[in-house]
């Protein structure tokens, strides 16, 4: 009996080590809890984030242990990447946003248009009578396809009633990045310097790559098997994140 217990404890220990290794070095699953990245990421989406995409910092590991400083095997993210990072406010909470500004870039909103390094980001109307969530409230928005200078395209939505029109000019410091939510008027991001602001490269956790599961918590729990046809978003399974 004693040998049986010891062998099972060893198995559990090895399984834990393997799980920590995979989570820290390779990939980690994340759950989308807010609507700040709609229309591209919805509340209830579950996705895989690759840890190796930008190298490793203490935030690559559970509980961010101070085992080393800086980044190992560091790689620079690209504009348009959807990135998970630890918010600078507490270096603990995971945020997911789209990377818009690299070190040295300037970002500004003028008359509701996004400017990068004094050049207006191209945007094409997709739907001027769209709707999406802001928290638990549905809002009317116009959805556009925006195109960054590196040819990356994505959908971004702006409220039709009260939208973020103008801002100061943001200049991204060295070793920092500027992030925006795709749901532009329902996102706490780098525009709000006291809450998020510029994100240091060491705070990057990884790149969002693929969605592996999605369910709508507003409709019901996934344990309600009899209502899966309404709760589970089968069309979003294994969707590449762009």
C-alpha positions in Angstrom: 0.0 0.0 0.0 2.8 2.4 0.9 4.6 1.7 -2.4 1.3 2.3 -4.3 0.9 5.7 -2.7 4.5 6.7 -3.3 4.3 5.7 -7.0 1.1 7.6 -7.5 2.6 10.7 -5.8 5.6 10.4 -8.1 3.3 10.3 -11.1 1.4 13.3 -10.0 4.6 15.2 -9.3 6.0 14.4 -12.8 2.7 15.3 -14.4 2.7 18.7 -12.6 6.3 19.4 -13.7 5.4 18.6 -17.3 2.3 20.8 -17.1 4.3 23.7 -15.7 6.9 23.3 -18.4 4.4 23.3 -21.2 2.5 26.3 -19.7 5.7 28.3 -19.1 7.8 27.5 -22.2 5.4 26.4 -25.0 1.7 27.4 -24.8 -0.9 28.5 -22.3 -4.7 28.5 -22.6 -6.5 31.8 -21.9 -10.1 32.7 -21.4 -11.6 36.0 -22.8 -13.6 37.6 -19.9 -14.5 41.0 -21.4 -15.8 42.5 -24.6 -12.8 44.9 -25.2 -11.6 42.9 -28.2 -15.0 42.5 -30.0 -15.7 42.0 -32.8 -12.7 39.7 -33.1 -12.6 38.1 -29.7 -15.8 37.4 -27.8 -16.5 36.8 -24.1 -16.2 33.1 -23.6 -13.6 32.5 -26.3 -10.7 30.2 -25.2 -7.5 30.5 -27.0 -3.9 29.3 -27.0 -1.1 31.8 -26.5 2.5 30.8 -27.5 5.0 31.7 -24.9 8.1 31.4 -27.1 7.0 34.0 -29.6 8.6 37.0 -27.8 11.0 35.1 -25.6 10.7 34.7 -21.8 10.6 36.9 -18.8 9.6 36.2 -15.2 6.0 36.7 -16.3 6.2 33.6 -18.5 6.0 31.5 -15.3 3.1 31.1 -12.8 3.0 33.8 -10.2 5.9 35.7 -12.0 8.7 34.5 -9.7 11.7 36.9 -9.7 14.1 34.2 -10.9 15.8 36.5 -13.5 15.4 40.0 -14.9 14.9 41.1 -18.5 13.9 38.8 -21.4 15.7 35.7 -22.6 15.6 34.8 -26.3 13.8 38.1 -26.8 12.0 38.8 -30.1 10.2 42.0 -31.2 6.5 41.6 -31.7 4.9 43.0 -34.9 2.3 45.7 -35.3 -1.1 44.1 -35.4 -0.2 41.1 -33.1 -2.8 40.2 -30.5 -0.8 40.0 -27.3 -1.3 38.9 -23.8 0.6 41.0 -21.2 0.7 41.8 -17.5 -0.9 45.2 -17.0 1.7 47.7 -15.6 -0.8 48.8 -12.9 -0.1 45.7 -10.8 2.2 43.4 -12.9 -0.2 40.6 -12.2 -3.5 40.9 -14.2 -3.5 39.5 -17.7 -4.8 41.8 -20.5 -5.2 40.9 -24.2 -5.0 43.8 -26.7 -3.8 44.5 -30.2 -0.3 46.0 -30.6 -0.4 49.3 -32.5 2.7 51.2 -31.4 6.4 50.1 -31.3 9.1 52.0 -29.4 9.5 55.5 -30.8 6.1 55.5 -32.6 3.6 58.3 -32.1 -0.1 57.5 -31.9 -3.0 60.0 -31.9 -6.7 60.1 -32.5 -7.9 63.0 -34.6 -11.6 63.3 -35.5 -12.2 59.7 -34.7 -9.4 58.5 -37.0 -6.2 56.7 -35.8 -2.9 58.2 -36.8 0.4 56.3 -36.5 3.5 58.4 -36.9 1.4 61.3 -38.3 -0.2 59.1 -41.0 -3.8 58.1 -40.9 -4.5 54.4 -40.6 -6.5 53.2 -43.6 -9.9 52.0 -42.8 -12.7 50.6 -44.9 -16.4 50.5 -43.9 -17.6 47.0 -43.2 -20.9 47.8 -41.4 -22.2 51.2 -40.3 -25.2 49.6 -38.5 -23.5 46.9 -36.4 -23.9 46.0 -32.8 -21.7 44.4 -30.2 -21.3 44.3 -26.4 -19.8 46.7 -24.0 -19.9 44.8 -20.7 -23.5 43.4 -20.6 -24.9 46.2 -22.7 -25.3 46.0 -26.5 -24.2 49.1 -28.3 -24.6 50.4 -31.9 -21.3 50.7 -33.7 -19.7 51.1 -37.1 -17.2 48.4 -37.9 -14.2 49.0 -40.2 -11.3 47.0 -41.6 -8.2 48.8 -40.6 -4.9 48.3 -42.3 -1.5 49.0 -40.6 1.6 50.0 -42.5 2.9 46.4 -42.4 -0.2 45.3 -44.3 -1.8 43.6 -41.3 -5.6 44.0 -41.4 -8.3 43.5 -38.7 -11.8 44.7 -37.8 -12.2 47.6 -35.3 -15.5 49.0 -34.1 -16.4 52.6 -33.0 -19.6 53.6 -31.2 -22.1 55.5 -33.3 -23.3 57.7 -30.5 -20.4 58.7 -28.2 -17.0 57.8 -29.7 -13.4 58.5 -28.8 -12.7 61.4 -31.2 -9.5 63.1 -30.2 -6.5 62.5 -28.0 -3.1 63.9 -27.1 -0.2 62.6 -29.1 1.3 59.5 -27.4 5.0 58.8 -27.9 6.0 55.3 -27.1 9.1 55.1 -24.9 12.1 52.9 -25.5 11.4 49.2 -24.6 7.7 49.8 -24.4 4.6 49.2 -26.6 1.2 50.8 -27.2 -1.9 48.6 -27.2 -5.5 49.2 -28.2 -8.7 47.1 -27.9 -10.5 46.5 -31.1 -13.7 47.5 -29.4 -12.4 51.1 -29.4 -15.0 52.7 -27.1 -15.1 49.9 -24.6 -11.5 49.1 -23.9 -9.1 50.0 -21.0 -5.8 50.2 -22.9 -2.7 52.3 -23.5 -4.7 55.5 -24.0 -5.4 55.5 -20.3 -1.9 56.2 -18.9 -2.9 55.9 -15.2 -4.5 52.5 -15.7 -2.6 50.7 -18.4 -0.4 53.1 -20.4 2.8 52.0 -22.1 3.6 48.4 -21.6 7.3 47.4 -21.0 8.6 44.5 -23.1 9.2 42.4 -19.9 5.5 42.4 -19.3 4.7 40.6 -22.5 3.4 37.1 -21.9 2.8 35.7 -25.4 1.1 35.9 -28.7 -2.5 34.8 -29.2 -2.5 32.3 -32.0 -5.6 30.1 -32.2 -9.1 29.7 -30.7 -9.8 26.2 -29.6 -13.2 26.5 -27.9 -15.9 29.1 -27.5 -19.1 29.3 -25.6 -21.5 32.2 -24.7 -21.8 32.6 -20.9 -24.6 35.1 -21.4 -26.8 32.2 -22.8 -25.9 29.6 -20.2 -23.3 27.2 -18.7 -21.6 24.6 -20.9 -22.9 22.1 -18.4 -26.4 22.6 -19.8 -25.8 19.9 -22.4 -29.4 20.1 -23.7 -28.8 23.7 -24.8 -25.4 23.3 -26.4 -26.7 24.3 -29.8 -27.2 27.8 -28.4 -24.4 28.0 -25.9 -21.4 26.6 -27.8 -20.1 28.6 -30.8 -19.0 25.7 -32.9 -18.1 28.0 -35.8 -15.3 29.5 -33.8 -13.5 26.3 -33.0 -9.8 26.2 -34.2 -10.1 29.7 -35.7 -6.8 31.5 -36.3 -6.5 34.8 -34.4 -5.8 37.8 -36.6 
